[in-house]
Amino acid sequence: MSLLEITGLTWDPRGTRRRLAPDPLTLDPGETAVVVAADAAEADAFTDLLLGLEMPLGGRIRVGGEEVTMRLPAEREIGLVPANAGLLPHLTVERNLALAAGDDLAPSFVHGRIAYMARRLDIQGFLRSRPHELAHDERLSVALARALCRLLPVKVMVIEDRTGCGPCHAAVSGALGADPGLAVLVVTDDRTRVASLASPSHYWEIEDAAQP
């Protein structure tokens, strides 16, 4: 059974119906796939569908065999690593992780969760740092830890890759190193990076749904 399955998905972000080609997209545990968009806006629109921030016109998204197409973001076992890491700049790494782990829960639980993820991703030395003090790859590692700190276990990790931002390779390797059972989906607007991120058999494109 595929960990991620996207079948017949169509959406209309800017007045033009879009779809994935080929159809369906399937991704097994431990695999990495790349979805290529024409530009950052198109890539963002597709990521929003995966996370549940927008709803599609048709089709379905399944994670671990369960349909999540209409579920709320917090009910999906899908994590996100933004292209720029998306960390809150005024907070330390530890506080960024605490917000994801459930800042309103028992402090002992939150601290334990943070310590566990910090060890898994080897970021213990960054916990008191602020994002601007970290290198690009280090910020991505923190963003990955934040995504994995969620109470609902993550089965699929969506990693954004955008023109003008540093490459996302550290996040891809970090995700599979932290949990070999994850499925990793890179959503990019930079076609030149595809070859170094996934094999040709794990490569999809966003296209006009009116095409034959």
C-alpha positions as CSV (number, residue, x, y, z in Angstrom):
1,M,0.0,0.0,0.0
2,S,1.3,3.4,-0.9
3,L,1.8,5.9,1.9
4,L,0.7,8.8,-0.3
5,E,-1.7,8.5,-3.2
6,I,-3.1,11.4,-5.2
7,T,-5.7,10.4,-7.7
8,G,-7.6,12.5,-10.3
9,L,-6.8,15.8,-8.4
10,T,-7.9,19.0,-10.1
11,W,-7.9,22.5,-8.8
12,D,-8.4,26.1,-10.1
13,P,-6.0,28.5,-8.3
14,R,-6.0,31.3,-11.0
15,G,-8.9,30.7,-13.3
16,T,-7.2,27.7,-15.1
17,R,-7.9,24.2,-14.0
18,R,-4.8,22.3,-13.1
19,R,-3.9,18.6,-12.6
20,L,-0.9,16.3,-12.0
21,A,0.7,14.3,-14.8
22,P,1.0,11.4,-14.8
23,D,-1.9,10.4,-12.8
24,P,-2.0,9.0,-10.1
25,L,0.9,10.1,-7.9
26,T,1.9,7.3,-5.5
27,L,4.7,7.3,-3.0
28,D,5.9,4.5,-0.7
29,P,7.6,4.7,2.7
30,G,11.2,5.8,2.3
31,E,10.7,7.2,-1.1
32,T,11.2,10.8,-2.4
33,A,9.2,12.3,-5.3
34,V,9.2,15.7,-6.9
35,V,6.3,17.8,-8.2
36,V,7.4,20.6,-10.6
37,A,5.3,23.7,-10.9
38,A,5.7,26.5,-13.4
39,D,6.2,29.2,-10.8
40,A,6.1,29.8,-7.0
41,A,2.4,30.7,-7.0
42,E,1.5,27.5,-8.6
43,A,3.7,25.5,-6.3
44,D,2.2,27.3,-3.3
45,A,-1.4,26.5,-4.5
46,F,-0.5,22.8,-4.8
47,T,1.1,22.7,-1.3
48,D,-2.0,24.3,0.1
49,L,-4.1,21.5,-1.3
50,L,-1.9,18.9,0.4
51,L,-2.0,20.7,3.7
52,G,-5.8,21.3,3.6
53,L,-5.6,25.0,3.4
54,E,-7.5,24.9,0.1
55,M,-9.9,22.3,-1.3
56,P,-9.7,20.7,-4.8
57,L,-12.3,20.7,-7.5
58,G,-12.1,16.9,-7.7
59,G,-10.0,13.9,-7.0
60,R,-8.7,12.5,-3.7
61,I,-5.7,12.5,-1.5
62,R,-4.9,9.4,0.6
63,V,-2.4,9.1,3.4
64,G,-1.7,5.6,4.7
65,G,-4.8,4.3,2.9
66,E,-7.1,6.9,4.5
67,E,-8.7,9.6,2.5
68,V,-7.8,13.1,3.8
69,T,-9.0,15.2,0.9
70,M,-11.5,17.2,3.0
71,R,-9.8,17.0,6.4
72,L,-8.6,20.0,8.3
73,P,-4.9,20.7,8.3
74,A,-4.5,19.6,12.0
75,E,-6.1,16.2,11.1
76,R,-3.7,15.3,8.3
77,E,-0.5,13.3,8.9
78,I,1.3,15.6,6.6
79,G,4.2,17.9,7.7
80,L,5.7,20.9,6.0
81,V,9.3,22.3,5.7
82,P,9.0,25.7,4.0
83,A,11.6,26.8,1.5
84,N,12.9,29.5,3.9
85,A,12.3,27.3,7.0
86,G,9.4,29.6,8.1
87,L,10.8,30.0,11.7
88,L,9.6,32.8,13.9
89,P,12.7,35.1,14.0
90,H,12.1,36.6,17.4
91,L,12.0,33.2,19.2
92,T,14.7,30.7,20.0
93,V,14.8,27.4,18.2
94,E,13.5,25.8,21.4
95,R,10.5,28.1,21.5
96,N,9.8,27.5,17.8
97,L,9.7,23.8,18.5
98,A,7.6,24.3,21.6
99,L,4.8,26.0,19.7
100,A,4.6,23.0,17.4
101,A,4.8,20.4,20.2
102,G,1.8,21.9,22.0
103,D,2.8,24.9,24.0
104,D,-0.4,24.6,26.2
105,L,0.5,21.0,27.2
106,A,2.4,19.9,30.3
107,P,5.9,21.5,30.3
108,S,7.5,18.1,31.0
109,F,5.8,16.6,27.9
110,V,6.8,19.5,25.7
111,H,10.4,19.5,26.9
112,G,10.7,15.7,26.4
113,R,9.3,16.0,22.9
114,I,11.7,18.7,22.0
115,A,14.7,16.9,23.5
116,Y,13.8,13.7,21.6
117,M,13.4,15.5,18.2
118,A,16.6,17.5,18.8
119,R,18.6,14.3,19.3
120,R,17.0,12.7,16.2
121,L,18.0,15.6,14.0
122,D,21.2,16.5,15.9
123,I,20.2,20.1,16.6
124,Q,20.8,20.1,20.4
125,G,23.4,22.8,20.0
126,F,21.0,25.2,18.4
127,L,18.1,25.2,20.9
128,R,19.1,28.5,22.5
129,S,19.9,30.2,19.1
130,R,17.7,32.4,17.0
131,P,17.0,31.6,13.4
132,H,19.2,34.4,12.0
133,E,22.2,32.8,13.8
134,L,21.9,29.6,11.9
135,A,23.1,28.6,8.4
136,H,20.5,27.7,5.8
137,D,20.8,23.9,6.2
138,E,20.6,24.3,10.0
139,R,17.4,26.3,9.7
140,L,15.9,23.6,7.5
141,S,16.8,21.0,10.1
142,V,15.0,23.0,12.7
143,A,12.0,23.4,10.5
144,L,12.0,19.6,9.9
145,A,12.2,19.0,13.7
146,R,9.3,21.4,14.2
147,A,7.2,19.5,11.7
148,L,8.0,16.2,13.4
149,C,7.1,17.7,16.8
150,R,3.4,17.7,16.0
151,L,1.2,15.6,18.3
152,L,-0.3,13.9,15.2
153,P,2.5,11.7,13.8
154,V,3.7,12.7,10.3
155,K,3.7,10.1,7.6
156,V,4.3,12.4,4.6
157,M,6.8,15.3,4.7
158,V,6.2,18.1,2.1
159,I,9.4,20.0,1.5
160,E,9.2,23.3,-0.5
161,D,12.0,24.1,-2.9
162,R,11.9,27.6,-4.5
163,T,13.9,29.6,-6.9
164,G,15.9,32.2,-4.9
165,C,16.1,30.1,-1.8
166,G,18.9,27.7,-0.8
167,P,18.5,24.1,-2.0
168,C,16.4,21.7,0.1
169,H,18.6,18.6,-0.1
170,A,19.5,18.8,3.6
171,A,15.8,18.6,4.6
172,V,15.2,15.7,2.2
173,S,18.2,13.6,3.6
174,G,17.3,14.8,7.2
175,A,13.7,13.6,6.9
176,L,14.6,10.1,5.7
177,G,17.5,9.9,8.2
178,A,15.2,10.8,11.1
179,D,12.4,8.4,10.0
180,P,13.1,6.0,7.1
181,G,9.4,5.2,7.0
182,L,8.4,8.7,5.9
183,A,7.4,9.6,2.3
184,V,9.0,12.8,1.2
185,L,7.4,15.0,-1.5
186,V,9.4,18.0,-2.8
187,V,7.3,20.7,-4.4
188,T,9.5,22.9,-6.6
189,D,9.4,25.7,-9.1
190,D,13.1,25.0,-10.1
191,R,13.3,22.3,-12.7
192,T,17.1,22.3,-12.7
193,R,17.1,20.6,-9.2
194,V,14.9,17.7,-10.1
195,A,17.6,15.3,-11.2
196,S,19.4,15.6,-7.9
197,L,16.3,15.2,-5.8
198,A,14.5,12.1,-7.3
199,S,14.8,9.5,-10.0
200,P,12.8,10.1,-13.2
201,S,10.2,7.5,-12.1
202,H,9.4,9.8,-9.1
203,Y,8.8,13.0,-11.0
204,W,5.4,14.7,-11.7
205,E,4.4,18.0,-13.3
206,I,1.5,20.3,-12.8
207,E,-0.2,21.0,-16.1
208,D,-3.4,22.4,-17.7
209,A,-6.2,20.0,-17.0
210,A,-7.7,20.8,-20.4
211,Q,-4.8,19.0,-22.1
212,P,-5.6,15.6,-23.6
